[in-house]
Amino acid sequence: MISLARGSRVDLLLEELWNAGGTDLLLTAGLPPQVRVHGRLYSVNGLDPLTRDDTDSLLAEVLTVEQAADWNTKHEHDFSFSWRDEARIRGNAFTQRGDTAVALRMIPRQIPTMDELGLPPVLYEFARKHQGLVLVTGPTGSGKSTTLAAMIGQINTDRACHIITVEDPIEYVHDHKLSAVNQREVGSDTASFPDALRSALREDPDVLLVGEMRDLESIRFALTIAETGHLVFATLHTNDTAQSLARIIDVFPAEQQAQVRVQLAAALTGVVYQRLVPRIGGGLVAAYEVMVADAAVRNLIKEGKTHQLRNSVVTGQRDGMLTLEQSLSTLVQNGVVTYDDAVARSLYPKDIEARPRLRAGVPA
């Protein structure tokens, strides 16, 4: 892993990002370094646009010899490194119009707790399970990794078990507390997600975190591991809870989908969808949708009726289920986000617009 020199150009740019309370640093030729703060992109004050040589030399500061060789071959590379004692940095290098560009995401070393994130109460129940599949879904940059880190942290604090994570790259670093936590990074600790999952059952895990289920083989292994008495957490890039399950099923050939539906219905514990919304006064706050795998949900999955799952979420509040619109409406009622921002990020805007007093800012 790279040891970034104190006072190097990248180190100083990351210091700017940290001091601004930002999350991302973008380096691309033709623009000054860009920082993302509360979801918005800004140029770093007082800096000139970067040249092609600048972006090449900045990337060279953060890659090992082996990573540089991979970059020179593929012109795309994921990497991570530690920054001072404050954060881990997740990076991606890529080319655009023949020039080098780099995106760096800052992940604070301090793992937030579930309480600090304000996660829905039913997620505590998910974390207390000893087997099953929990999916955390949403668009890129919606805080999925942070939610998962908080849930793993809760388990690590509450009970003695063996936790294995498979990530690309490792983001939050977990200390051993009551649990033993072994974190494996694709590319350095294992060749691929499928390879790591294939060997996981021989490593005596109680809890397994899969950074992302990207392919059929990874999904198949994750389902099998969840079915055989282990608690599995995984992420997907999808637009709602129901779509997440349809995405898993559709990865498989048509002749296998009936069996996969049965497996998924048996293994599933719950699905969390989240996205970030601008907070009044600055910053971002997450809104959530939560599906709990009750008997009705399991039957709909087995019968191939994933398009009807939203109805179960709408009517399942007693079991801790929550639609995104209910979560957004609560944020509006509590004066946390504006009505317009809630509607803009809603999957079903009419479900918010049907509450006319929200528009005026009067609690319903």
Helices and strands as residue ranges (DSSP letters): H 9-19, E 24-28, E 34-37, E 40-43, H 52-60, H 65-74, E 76-83, E 87-96, E 99-108, H 114-117, H 122-128, E 132-137, H 144-158, E 162-167, E 180-185, H 193-200, G 201-203, E 207-210, H 216-227, E 231-236, H 241-250, G 254-256, H 257-267, E 268-278, E 284-292, H 295-302, G 306-308, H 309-315, G 317-319, H 324-333, H 339-344, H 350-353, H 356-359
